[in-house]
Amino acid sequence: MVFLNIFRKPGSAAVLALMVWGVSFFLHFFWEMAQVPFFVGMAEARHWDVVWLCTRATFGDANIAFGAYTMAACLSRDWFWVAKSWSRSTLLLYLCVGLIVTIVFEYWATGDGQRWSYSERMPELAGTGTGILPLAQWVVLPVLLVYSSRWMFLGWLVSKREDVSIQSIFGMK
């Protein structure tokens, strides 16, 4: 099958890795900026200070997302799982890793770590003190990330090989 051979081409894994990380960075940056009013002192801070803080947080978010993707790839034994029909267990692991890391990190950062505090506008998950918006971030954005990365990577594959079409990728040819 022509499609499977493309996955073995040098550089395909690196292209997919850059797409996953890059799309993740883009999505998380905008989410971080939208959350500004829900953190103490952020709405009053200078614009470039907020941009810098959100950029730093976004690097962490993109790395968490990439780590979650990598763990899902290890579970499925397929780096290219996002470009194929993925199993529920692969997608569930991918989502759970981000959620668990977020819960642990938010608990530490708003507690002993004293990295940030939520404003009174932030709804919190009872019992954990974790903000609902950071949790929603790790449900909404990973789903957008897998669909966006899939779409981009498959488009990249098609652009690289004229004899590969979307129909042949999904076995419809």
Secondary structure, 3 states (H helix, E strand, C coil): CHHHHHHCCCCHHHHHHHHHHHHHHHHHHHHHHHCHHHECCCCCCCHHHHHHHHHHHHHHHHHHHHHHHHHHHHHHCCCCHHHCCCCHHHHHHHHHHHHHHHHHHHHHHCCCCCCCCECCCCCECCCCCCEHHHHHHHHHHHHHHHHHHHHHHHHHHHHHCCCCCHHHHCCCC
